[in-house]
Amino acid sequence: MEWNPVVWVNDASKFASEVRSEFRKVTWPSQQEAVGGTIGVVVIVAVITLVLGVVDVVLGKLVQLILP
């Protein structure tokens, strides 16, 4: 690693240029795809939350029956 600030600036410039080049290759989802994916995630999280909540209540009742 060199301690020359000129080298740092050149390396940073090269890095930024490469990042910009790769960023142009990214394919972004359409708004409809993004909304659909978000809705899907929210639904899945809600279902998992519901299932875990039911399991928690059932296990809590079982523990209350076992340990009065």
HUTAVEN-V473819 format. One record per residue. N is the residue number from 1. OMEGA is omega in degrees with one decimal (none if undefined). D_CENTER is the distance of its C-alpha to the mean C-alpha in whole Angstrom. Layout:
BEGIN
n	omega	d_center
N	OMEGA	D_CENTER
N	OMEGA	D_CENTER
END
This chain:
BEGIN
n	omega	d_center
1	179.8	34
2	-179.2	36
3	-178.4	37
4	-179.2	38
5	178.7	36
6	178.1	37
7	178.6	35
8	-179.1	32
9	178.6	32
10	178.8	33
11	179.0	30
12	178.5	28
13	178.6	29
14	179.0	29
15	179.9	25
16	178.4	24
17	178.7	26
18	177.5	25
19	177.7	21
20	179.6	23
21	178.8	24
22	-179.3	21
23	178.5	19
24	-178.9	22
25	-177.1	21
26	173.8	17
27	-176.5	18
28	178.0	16
29	175.3	16
30	-179.9	18
31	-180.0	18
32	178.0	19
33	-179.9	16
34	179.3	14
35	178.8	15
36	178.3	16
37	179.3	12
38	178.7	11
39	177.8	15
40	179.5	14
41	-179.4	11
42	179.5	13
43	-179.5	16
44	178.3	14
45	179.2	13
46	179.7	17
47	179.5	19
48	177.9	17
49	179.3	18
50	-179.5	21
51	-179.8	22
52	176.2	21
53	178.4	23
54	178.3	26
55	179.5	26
56	-179.9	26
57	-179.4	29
58	180.0	31
59	176.2	31
60	176.9	32
61	178.3	35
62	179.3	36
63	177.3	36
64	177.6	38
65	-177.5	40
66	-178.0	40
67	-176.5	41
68	none	43
END
